[in-house]
Amino acid sequence: MKRRILLAPLLAIGLMAAEPASAPDRPLPDAAQEQRARALFTEIRCVVCQHEAIADSPAGVAADMRRLVRDEIAAGASDEQVRQGLVRRFGDYVLFRPPLRIGTLLLWFGPFLLAAGAALALVRRGRRKRADPLPLSPEEERRLHDLFLQESVRRDPDATSPHDGR
């Protein structure tokens, strides 16, 4: 029991620990290579944030990925070679525009298939024959007529009509 009490503060400190700040980015000395690197940064997804490019992500992994891209470009790799290296490490998901392959067909065409399915369901629902309401029986017609003739059933006093003359 005492061990649990002693371990609790250590666990709490460990849970509160944040990711250490990454080293600041160091641009490449060649302006053309740095421009290529920055263009690639916008095409590559941060594997931690998943909705941000590594150019915009503050995550440490994104900083490591930026450093890796710069190192590859400085070593003479083409843009395509850099992309392929990242895909080998992280999979097709790392690219905002993954290649069109059998494995990525659902990724490319899934949203269109969902939209087409929803449109088809709406069209089928709209074309479905609606049931007409049953006509009133003679007894119901008589009771409705009697209700309209009674003075206790009146129209809403707050309702207005253009024929009221108010």
C-alpha positions, 0 to 999 in steps of 0.5 A: 500500500505504501508503494502505491502512495509513493508511486502516485506522485511520480506517475502524476509528474510523468503524465504532466510531462510535455514533449520537449521543445524541438530544436529550431529549424536551420534553413539550408544555405542554398536558397533554391534547395530551401525553397524545394524543401519548403514546397515539400513541407506543405505536401507532407502530413504530420504523423502526430497531428494528422491534419496539418502539414509538417510546415505548420505543425509544432510537434517534435516529429514534424521538426524531425521530418523537416530536418530529414527532408532538408538532409535528403535535399542537401544530399542531392535527392530529388523531390520524388526520392524524398517523397518515396523515402517518407512513404517507405517509412510512414506509408502512403498516409504521410502524403496529402495526395497519396498515389493512385493504387489499388490500396488507396482506391477507397481513400481517393474514391470513398467520399464520392461513393458515400455522396453517390450512395446518399443521393441515391437513398434520397432519390429512392426515398423521394420516389416512394409512393406516399399513402393517401390519408383515408377519407372521413367516414360520414359519422366523422364528417357530421361530427366535424360539421357540428364542431364548426357550428358550435360557438365554443370552437372559434378561430384564434383571436390573435390570428389576423386575416386581410379581410378582418378590416383591422 
